């Protein structure tokens, strides 16, 4: 038994997870294993490790000069041209002031547009955001979703603070508006087909449903949310994809390839570089644990780039060593803090926690 398979088998046998699949690639040396309910070829709900793929889609448009980081997003998203901001983070949702300056594409890429989740989920503007815009499975079209977002006051002024999640969904709508294509079509034509990510999509087609791993809650009870088995009304750039080990590995190899085939070298550099101030990192330790944020993923002190997903997924690349580490479970996380199992995998893959 390989060390990676031993790690997974031990975690399944101990009752840590009902199943897990993992891949560790160090250059051309690739180790793959699966155990329990998640096999090497399983299709899984990857949740927030969708975010780096969405950011890459934006950077394709940047490379083609269809948009620049300095552009105000109102050019394509006029619904967000005149946002209101609560006077202080603790203020009531009707105690608002105008935004001091337009939201830019860079604000959205760096999660500093003004909407999203801080460490305190009880703030009135955050409660309103959760109430009007559910994280999983919005039942609105992208246009309707954006109109709803425009009704929610921002928690912070544009560029002021890092706030989790919402900006990736804004990115998804922005991509569709700029490209004049539905987001699933753009992803398929511009990322999945060129990279050979044949099992990655916003839903699992009927002929592949037998490969969709079971999704379970923290008590291992099955979750039947009805999502991912048919095209979604709102394709979420924040967490809407299903994928496999081999497909996300192909995406990771693109980030490390240094060949400019899909993205320019400058775009990859920008994606994998920390853009936050020390103050912004310090205010976001619940999610980032001291790391920074690039475009679509965290950037650790050692340069490791990637993220985790609420369905128990994790995917990172380490440019300094050329290592890719992907861990896929289908066990719902209890919160934003990475699990001990994830940390054990990171130590195995990267020598990091």
C-alpha positions, 0 to 999 in steps of 0.5 A: 500500500502506498503512503497516500493510500494508507493515509486515506484508508486509515482516515476511512477506517477510523471514521474520520470520513466515509470516503476520500480520493487524493492526488499528489503530483511532484513534477511527472511523479503522480500518486493517486488513491481512493478509499471508501465512498470516493474513488479515484474516478469519482465525480464530486461536488468541488464547492469552493475550489471552483473559485480559482477556475472562475478567476482564471476565466476572468484573466482569459478576458484580461489577456484578450484585452476585453477587460482590464483590472482597473475597469469599473464593473458597472460598464457590464453590471449597471445594476451595481453602478451606485451601490450603498454601504452601511455607515459602519459594519454594525449599522442597520441595513437602512443606515447607509451612505453612497460608495465613495468610488466605483467597484473595479474588476480588481476589487472583485478579483481580490474579494474587496468589492464590499459584499461578502462574509467577514468573521462576524456573521451576525452583522445586519448587512451580512444577515441580509446577504445570507437571507436574500442570496443563499450560498448553494443553489440560488433559484434565480437567473444570473440577471435576477441574482444581480438585481437582488444583490444590488438591493443588499447594502455593502458591508465595506467600501470598495477596496477596503476589506477582504470579504469571502465568497460573494465576489466569485459569483459576481465574477461569474456574472461578469464573465457571462456579460463580457463574453456574451455567453452563458457561464457554463458555455464559456467555461466549457469552450475556453477552459475545460475543452482546451485542458481536457477537463472532460468531467468538469461541469455545473451538473452531472449528465445522466450517463455519468450519475453512477460516478457521482459520489454520495454527499454526507453531512457531518454525522454521515447522514446522506444529503439529497439537495437535488443540485448538480443533477441538472443544469442550474438556474444560477451557475455559481462561480463561487462553488457550482462545479463538479469535477474529478481528481484528474480534471483539477490536476489538469487545471493545476498543471496549467498554473504551473506550466509556465508556457502561457498556453491558456493564460499569460504568465503575467495572469498566472503570476497575478492569480498566485500573488497575495494582494492583501494588506497586513490589516486585511489579512489580520481581519480575515483570520477565520478564513485565511489563518494568516495567509494572503489572497490572490485571485480565486485562492489563498496564498500561503507564506511559502507561496502555496496557492489554492483553496478549500471547499465546504463539501470537504475538498482541497486543491493547491499548487506549490510553484516553488516545488512544482507540487500539486495536492488535491483531496476530495471528500464529500463530507460537509464541513462545519465551518470555514476552518480546514479539517484535521484530515486536510491538514494531515494531507497537506503535511503529506503533500507539501510538508505544510499545515 
